[in-house]
Amino acid sequence: MYPYPPMYGYPYYQPPPPMNGMAIAAMILGIVGVFSPIGVLGLIFGMVAKRQIRERGERGDGFAVTGIVLGWIAVASIVFWALYIILIFTATGFVVNEITDYEPDSWPTDDATDFALLLL
């Protein structure tokens, strides 16, 4: 840029290194998908961005870490909701099984007092 070094009192301007695009994408995907499967992409992009930043000397380490953390939160929420749905379907299956096994003639008697004693 300059054909000669800058004069005394004028510091040489060193431009900052470029920002890593994968780190920005990791942060955006992590924020958008914090409670959805899209957040897993933030985790993957964040890990790739960390490696690229280390190799190329670029900026964006904080963005990559944010994508990784939010990606792990997305993975945890996916696991939580999957277990919750399995629990709900299992509990519903037990209830439906109990309802279908019910036989109205299996009561010991039709007397109202015996029924009231059963409720106590």
Backbone as CSV, one residue per row, in Angstrom:
resi,resn,N_x,N_y,N_z,CA_x,CA_y,CA_z,C_x,C_y,C_z
1,MET,0.822,-1.176,0.000,0.000,0.000,0.000,0.873,1.249,0.000
2,TYR,1.846,1.308,0.880,2.773,2.435,0.927,4.081,2.013,0.251
3,PRO,4.667,2.886,-0.580,5.958,2.527,-1.183,7.100,2.671,-0.188
4,TYR,6.861,3.302,0.952,7.887,3.497,1.967,7.225,3.342,3.333
5,PRO,7.989,3.063,4.360,7.398,2.905,5.696,6.793,4.216,6.193
6,PRO,5.790,4.147,7.057,5.152,5.370,7.549,6.125,6.204,8.375
7,MET,5.883,7.501,8.407,6.726,8.421,9.150,6.544,8.209,10.648
8,TYR,7.469,8.786,11.390,7.414,8.683,12.839,6.113,9.321,13.341
9,GLY,5.412,8.628,14.243,4.180,9.144,14.800,2.938,8.636,14.089
10,TYR,3.099,8.003,12.948,1.968,7.432,12.222,2.080,5.907,12.307
11,PRO,1.245,5.287,13.126,1.373,3.827,13.256,0.906,3.128,11.981
12,TYR,1.509,1.994,11.757,1.124,1.183,10.594,-0.196,0.490,10.910
13,TYR,-1.152,0.608,10.034,-2.472,-0.003,10.249,-2.454,-1.445,9.770
14,GLN,-2.656,-2.343,10.712,-2.732,-3.770,10.408,-4.217,-4.151,10.383
15,PRO,-4.772,-4.531,9.248,-6.186,-4.900,9.222,-6.402,-6.189,10.019
16,PRO,-7.560,-6.294,10.662,-7.821,-7.505,11.442,-7.986,-8.705,10.520
17,PRO,-7.742,-9.894,11.045,-7.947,-11.085,10.218,-9.425,-11.232,9.862
18,PRO,-9.719,-11.949,8.799,-11.121,-12.076,8.378,-11.944,-12.910,9.358
19,MET,-13.229,-12.669,9.327,-14.172,-13.415,10.169,-14.512,-14.729,9.481
20,ASN,-14.586,-15.795,10.266,-14.915,-17.106,9.726,-16.425,-17.198,9.485
21,GLY,-16.819,-17.511,8.274,-18.238,-17.600,7.922,-18.942,-18.779,8.570
22,MET,-18.211,-19.871,8.753,-18.822,-21.034,9.406,-19.164,-20.724,10.862
23,ALA,-18.355,-19.894,11.507,-18.633,-19.523,12.894,-19.910,-18.703,12.983
24,ILE,-20.097,-17.792,12.039,-21.329,-16.996,12.021,-22.530,-17.896,11.757
25,ALA,-22.395,-18.818,10.819,-23.491,-19.752,10.526,-23.786,-20.635,11.730
26,ALA,-22.754,-21.058,12.454,-22.953,-21.902,13.638,-23.750,-21.156,14.699
27,MET,-23.413,-19.901,14.912,-24.135,-19.131,15.915,-25.592,-18.911,15.506
28,ILE,-25.823,-18.576,14.261,-27.190,-18.340,13.795,-28.010,-19.623,13.883
29,LEU,-27.456,-20.738,13.429,-28.194,-22.006,13.502,-28.404,-22.438,14.944
30,GLY,-27.449,-22.153,15.809,-27.616,-22.483,17.221,-28.729,-21.683,17.869
31,ILE,-28.808,-20.396,17.542,-29.862,-19.557,18.123,-31.226,-19.951,17.573
32,VAL,-31.319,-20.133,16.270,-32.609,-20.460,15.649,-33.086,-21.848,16.083
33,GLY,-32.166,-22.773,16.198,-32.562,-24.152,16.475,-32.239,-24.634,17.857
34,VAL,-32.297,-23.748,18.866,-31.900,-24.164,20.209,-32.796,-25.275,20.756
35,PHE,-34.059,-25.328,20.374,-34.947,-26.392,20.826,-35.516,-27.179,19.663
36,SER,-34.752,-27.314,18.600,-35.202,-28.076,17.437,-34.005,-28.797,16.817
37,PRO,-34.268,-29.707,15.911,-33.167,-30.445,15.278,-32.222,-29.576,14.456
38,ILE,-32.615,-28.366,14.107,-31.729,-27.478,13.357,-30.497,-27.126,14.191
39,GLY,-30.648,-27.123,15.509,-29.536,-26.792,16.389,-28.370,-27.756,16.278
40,VAL,-28.631,-28.980,15.840,-27.549,-29.950,15.650,-26.601,-29.449,14.556
41,LEU,-27.132,-28.768,13.552,-26.279,-28.187,12.523,-25.378,-27.098,13.113
42,GLY,-25.888,-26.354,14.086,-25.061,-25.368,14.769,-23.894,-26.018,15.487
43,LEU,-24.134,-27.186,16.084,-23.070,-27.942,16.736,-22.012,-28.382,15.725
44,ILE,-22.449,-28.923,14.603,-21.517,-29.406,13.579,-20.740,-28.243,12.970
45,PHE,-21.448,-27.174,12.595,-20.775,-26.023,11.997,-19.795,-25.383,12.984
46,GLY,-20.167,-25.358,14.265,-19.281,-24.778,15.273,-17.984,-25.553,15.417
47,MET,-18.076,-26.878,15.369,-16.860,-27.680,15.480,-15.964,-27.515,14.249
48,VAL,-16.579,-27.449,13.085,-15.801,-27.219,11.858,-15.160,-25.831,11.899
49,ALA,-15.906,-24.841,12.361,-15.393,-23.474,12.421,-14.229,-23.363,13.400
50,LYS,-14.309,-24.046,14.548,-13.198,-24.015,15.512,-11.922,-24.537,14.871
51,ARG,-12.027,-25.611,14.101,-10.850,-26.177,13.444,-10.304,-25.200,12.396
52,GLN,-11.204,-24.600,11.614,-10.772,-23.649,10.586,-10.122,-22.414,11.215
53,ILE,-10.670,-21.927,12.308,-10.110,-20.757,12.981,-8.707,-21.066,13.494
54,ARG,-8.548,-22.239,14.050,-7.241,-22.636,14.562,-6.219,-22.759,13.428
55,GLU,-6.629,-23.320,12.300,-5.711,-23.521,11.179,-5.408,-22.233,10.422
56,ARG,-6.401,-21.379,10.226,-6.247,-20.194,9.377,-5.955,-18.912,10.139
57,GLY,-6.133,-18.925,11.457,-5.903,-17.713,12.242,-6.985,-16.665,12.063
58,GLU,-8.215,-17.090,11.796,-9.315,-16.145,11.580,-9.967,-15.768,12.903
59,ARG,-10.900,-14.823,12.827,-11.683,-14.420,13.991,-12.983,-15.223,14.021
60,GLY,-13.695,-15.163,15.147,-14.995,-15.798,15.250,-15.039,-16.953,16.219
61,ASP,-14.056,-17.044,17.101,-14.021,-18.152,18.050,-15.241,-18.122,18.982
62,GLY,-15.644,-16.945,19.421,-16.810,-16.829,20.299,-18.096,-17.256,19.607
63,PHE,-18.227,-16.921,18.325,-19.403,-17.346,17.568,-19.444,-18.870,17.455
64,ALA,-18.279,-19.471,17.217,-18.218,-20.930,17.083,-18.566,-21.606,18.402
65,VAL,-18.053,-21.077,19.503,-18.355,-21.658,20.817,-19.845,-21.518,21.121
66,THR,-20.439,-20.388,20.770,-21.876,-20.203,20.975,-22.676,-21.234,20.181
67,GLY,-22.294,-21.475,18.941,-22.965,-22.491,18.133,-22.825,-23.877,18.726
68,ILE,-21.650,-24.187,19.276,-21.434,-25.507,19.876,-22.282,-25.673,21.129
69,VAL,-22.296,-24.681,21.999,-23.066,-24.780,23.245,-24.558,-24.895,22.953
70,LEU,-25.065,-24.043,22.071,-26.488,-24.101,21.740,-26.823,-25.387,20.988
71,GLY,-25.881,-25.912,20.228,-26.091,-27.197,19.559,-26.237,-28.329,20.557
72,TRP,-25.405,-28.322,21.604,-25.540,-29.359,22.634,-26.859,-29.209,23.397
73,ILE,-27.302,-27.984,23.605,-28.616,-27.777,24.245,-29.712,-28.344,23.345
74,ALA,-29.589,-28.163,22.040,-30.570,-28.724,21.103,-30.560,-30.243,21.155
75,VAL,-29.380,-30.851,21.232,-29.290,-32.317,21.325,-29.961,-32.798,22.610
76,ALA,-29.704,-32.112,23.726,-30.320,-32.496,24.992,-31.837,-32.357,24.939
77,SER,-32.324,-31.301,24.295,-33.779,-31.136,24.222,-34.414,-32.188,23.315
78,ILE,-33.723,-32.581,22.254,-34.245,-33.637,21.379,-34.340,-34.948,22.151
79,VAL,-33.298,-35.268,22.917,-33.315,-36.501,23.715,-34.427,-36.437,24.760
80,PHE,-34.578,-35.286,25.421,-35.628,-35.130,26.419,-37.010,-35.348,25.807
81,TRP,-37.288,-34.693,24.682,-38.610,-34.822,24.073,-38.849,-36.228,23.538
82,ALA,-37.823,-36.889,23.034,-38.000,-38.265,22.563,-38.357,-39.180,23.732
83,LEU,-37.650,-39.033,24.861,-37.979,-39.846,26.037,-39.368,-39.512,26.578
84,TYR,-39.739,-38.244,26.530,-41.065,-37.829,26.995,-42.167,-38.456,26.140
85,ILE,-41.989,-38.442,24.837,-42.990,-39.032,23.943,-43.081,-40.535,24.151
86,ILE,-41.945,-41.195,24.328,-41.958,-42.639,24.598,-42.690,-42.917,25.905
87,LEU,-42.444,-42.099,26.938,-43.128,-42.273,28.217,-44.634,-42.082,28.067
88,ILE,-45.064,-41.070,27.335,-46.496,-40.810,27.146,-47.162,-41.971,26.417
89,PHE,-46.535,-42.463,25.331,-47.129,-43.579,24.598,-47.157,-44.850,25.434
90,THR,-46.138,-45.075,26.246,-46.117,-46.251,27.110,-47.221,-46.157,28.162
91,ALA,-47.340,-44.999,28.804,-48.379,-44.825,29.820,-49.767,-44.935,29.193
92,THR,-49.947,-44.384,28.000,-51.236,-44.478,27.316,-51.546,-45.926,26.975
93,GLY,-50.528,-46.685,26.592,-50.731,-48.103,26.295,-51.181,-48.874,27.517
94,PHE,-50.597,-48.575,28.686,-51.023,-49.242,29.912,-52.463,-48.898,30.257
95,VAL,-52.837,-47.641,30.094,-54.210,-47.217,30.407,-55.198,-47.880,29.457
96,VAL,-54.870,-47.906,28.172,-55.760,-48.537,27.199,-55.869,-50.021,27.485
97,ASN,-54.799,-50.649,27.883,-54.824,-52.071,28.219,-55.727,-52.323,29.420
98,GLU,-55.662,-51.471,30.433,-56.522,-51.627,31.603,-57.991,-51.409,31.241
99,ILE,-58.261,-50.448,30.364,-59.646,-50.182,29.974,-60.209,-51.354,29.176
100,THR,-59.413,-51.915,28.292,-59.917,-53.028,27.477,-60.057,-54.301,28.287
101,ASP,-59.317,-54.448,29.394,-59.449,-55.636,30.243,-60.600,-55.525,31.230
102,TYR,-61.261,-54.380,31.313,-62.345,-54.173,32.256,-63.565,-54.975,31.837
103,GLU,-64.122,-55.703,32.783,-65.358,-56.468,32.546,-66.390,-55.994,33.545
104,PRO,-67.505,-55.460,33.089,-68.496,-54.915,34.020,-69.137,-55.972,34.909
105,ASP,-69.161,-57.228,34.501,-69.781,-58.272,35.319,-68.810,-58.823,36.359
106,SER,-67.637,-58.266,36.479,-66.657,-58.801,37.414,-66.788,-58.212,38.812
107,TRP,-67.737,-57.288,39.016,-67.937,-56.744,40.353,-68.481,-57.840,41.251
108,PRO,-68.129,-57.793,42.538,-68.629,-58.839,43.442,-70.140,-58.790,43.618
109,THR,-70.699,-57.624,43.584,-72.146,-57.508,43.736,-72.599,-56.189,43.120
110,ASP,-73.891,-56.079,42.905,-74.450,-54.852,42.364,-75.020,-53.963,43.456
111,ASP,-74.820,-54.340,44.696,-75.344,-53.561,45.814,-74.581,-52.235,45.935
112,ALA,-75.302,-51.128,46.133,-74.698,-49.800,46.185,-73.797,-49.651,47.388
113,THR,-74.110,-50.299,48.505,-73.259,-50.164,49.691,-71.913,-50.845,49.467
114,ASP,-71.906,-51.977,48.795,-70.620,-52.638,48.497,-69.780,-51.771,47.554
115,PHE,-70.421,-51.113,46.614,-69.705,-50.230,45.720,-69.100,-49.057,46.481
116,ALA,-69.827,-48.481,47.408,-69.325,-47.367,48.203,-68.155,-47.818,49.072
117,LEU,-68.194,-49.037,49.595,-67.082,-49.543,50.392,-65.831,-49.749,49.545
118,LEU,-66.019,-50.101,48.296,-64.880,-50.262,47.400,-64.191,-48.933,47.145
119,LEU,-64.956,-47.849,47.106,-64.373,-46.543,46.859,-63.581,-46.024,48.056
120,LEU,-63.916,-46.476,49.253,-63.200,-46.019,50.434,-61.913,-46.771,50.514
